[in-house]
Amino acid sequence: PPGAALVHYFVGMVLGQTEGTAIFSQDILIAGALAVLFVNLRWHQRFPLVAALISAYLLPFVLGPGLRVVLMDHLLGLYFGAVIAGYLLGGRDARSALFVTPALACLPLLKTSGWSLAVVAMVVIVTDLTLAEAGQQLQKRNRVRRRAFYLSTMIIVLGSPLAVRISWTSHVHKINANSQFSAPRLRLPDLYRLARS
């Protein structure tokens, strides 16, 4: 999937193709994921603001070489964590679910295994929203409007990563990129014969 590679490419087009610009573009992607720590923070809230700043500074050190390499594993984990944390810190409502939808849609583009993480995040968000919606006791007039907003939010949250995955998969099949790297299937006896020859 092309997610981070496109960011590296476009930053390299502006700043020049060097190792430093690749790491800088990776840092931009990491900063985007860490920005979720500042959701719903106000300047007068000193302790949460200081805690978020310290966490944003120390988290890359916890990741090990996360800022010095251009690998997708750290980035994938950060974006998955950003989706879950953004939803929880944003208020656990339909608005926060819509807020994290772009990052949720990015997961399948970062790495193939990002689709699995996107499914987990979608299940968490949809389950939590469904339980919260079931517990709401509203007047009939507000109930219809709220349910319509809830259902449209569910369609967007579930549809965005699915649309990204389907469009990317169809593009790969259209350009026939999936068959260019096929390897012959070898069985254990074939490997044994190869090793003896």
Salt bridges, closest charged atoms under 4 A:
ASP73 OD1 - LYS111 NZ 2.27
ASP128 OD1 - ARG92 NH2 2.49
GLU133 OE1 - ARG146 NE 3.16
GLU133 OE2 - ARG147 NE 3.57
ASP190 OD2 - ARG187 NE 3.89
ASP190 OD1 - ARG193 NH2 2.53
